[in-house]
Amino acid sequence: MNRDTMEGKFDQAKGKAKQAIGEAVGSDRMANSGTADQVKGAAKEAWGNTKDAARAAADDAKKRSAEHKHDVREKIASTAQNAKDDINERATAAKYRKSA
């Protein structure tokens, strides 16, 4: 949970309290301010949740990218090893053909 999410939850709780107090004492201005705080808090919490989701997606993409890079390097090394083995086999076969 990031700062925006926590602040959003706090703003919503503060807004509910202000709205309730405003309605109890008959102050439309305070009740409306409380409602505005709740809306602001909900938006801030949603923004925080969006940032958390984006961060998680980026972390996952980084992890998958690192795994992919490792696999690519392994394939390149394996291909080079196979090419070397093939060349050595052909060179050895050619050497024995000449000496026979």
Long-range contacts (C-beta under 8 A, 24 or more apart in sequence): 1-48, 1-52, 2-48, 2-51, 2-52, 3-48, 4-44, 4-45, 4-47, 4-48, 4-51, 5-44, 5-45, 5-48, 5-49, 5-52, 6-48, 7-41, 7-44, 7-48, 8-40, 8-41, 8-42, 8-43, 8-44, 8-45, 8-46, 8-47, 8-48, 9-41, 9-45, 10-41, 11-37, 11-38, 11-40, 11-41, 11-44, 12-37, 12-38, 12-41, 12-42, 12-45, 13-41, 14-41, 15-39, 15-40, 15-41
